[in-house]
């Protein structure tokens, strides 16, 4: 349980962490490019997560046939010798 004392301590810690200070540091081109690359990789991972977890299930719901129905159709085509893709 958070008490008022814990909440106050967390608020003070948060304000101290966000307080601007002078940073006497140099970020070279290698570290800068690494930071940019890391940010782009994180952005790409988030986009792919959205595509994987949201778009594909929605696409499958709207697409009509499920994978099991498609497999059944493919199996029946294989038994009869019909080809559904490629040249006839």
C-alpha positions in Angstrom: 0.0 0.0 0.0 1.2 3.5 -0.8 1.0 5.9 2.0 1.1 9.6 1.7 4.8 9.5 2.7 5.6 7.0 -0.2 3.6 9.1 -2.6 5.5 12.3 -1.6 8.8 10.6 -1.8 8.0 9.3 -5.3 6.9 12.8 -6.4 10.1 14.4 -5.1 12.2 11.7 -6.8 10.3 12.2 -10.1 10.9 16.0 -9.9 14.6 15.6 -9.2 14.9 13.2 -12.1 13.2 15.6 -14.4 15.1 18.7 -13.2 17.4 20.0 -15.9 21.1 20.1 -15.2 24.2 21.0 -17.0 25.7 18.0 -18.7 29.3 18.5 -19.6 29.4 15.6 -22.1 30.2 15.1 -25.7 28.1 12.7 -27.8 30.3 11.6 -30.7 29.0 10.5 -34.1 29.2 6.8 -33.2 27.1 7.1 -30.1 24.6 9.4 -31.9 24.2 7.0 -34.8 23.8 4.2 -32.3 21.1 6.1 -30.5 19.3 6.9 -33.8 19.5 3.3 -34.9 18.2 2.0 -31.6 15.2 4.4 -31.8 14.4 3.3 -35.4 14.6 -0.3 -34.4 12.3 0.3 -31.5 9.9 2.1 -33.8 10.0 -0.7 -36.3 9.4 -3.3 -33.6 6.3 -1.4 -32.4 4.9 -1.1 -35.9 5.5 -4.8 -36.5 3.8 -5.7 -33.2 0.8 -3.7 -34.3 0.7 -5.4 -37.7 1.2 -8.9 -36.1 -1.3 -8.6 -33.3 -4.0 -6.4 -34.8 -3.9 -6.4 -38.6 -3.5 -10.1 -39.4 -6.4 -11.2 -37.1 -8.6 -8.5 -38.5 -7.6 -9.4 -42.0 -8.4 -13.0 -41.3 -11.8 -12.2 -39.9 -12.6 -10.1 -42.9 -11.0 -12.4 -45.4 -13.7 -15.0 -45.5 -12.0 -18.4 -45.6 -10.1 -19.6 -42.5 -6.9 -21.6 -42.8 -8.6 -24.8 -42.0 -11.2 -24.3 -44.8 -8.4 -23.4 -47.2 -6.5 -26.6 -46.2 -9.7 -28.7 -46.7 -10.1 -27.2 -50.2 -6.4 -27.8 -51.0 -6.7 -31.4 -49.8 -9.8 -32.1 -51.9 -8.1 -30.5 -54.9 -5.1 -32.7 -54.4 -7.3 -35.8 -54.2 -9.1 -35.0 -57.4 -5.9 -33.8 -59.2 -7.0 -30.3 -59.8 -4.5 -27.4 -59.5 -5.8 -24.1 -58.2 -2.6 -22.1 -58.7 0.0 -21.9 -61.4 -0.4 -22.9 -65.0 -2.9 -25.6 -65.9 
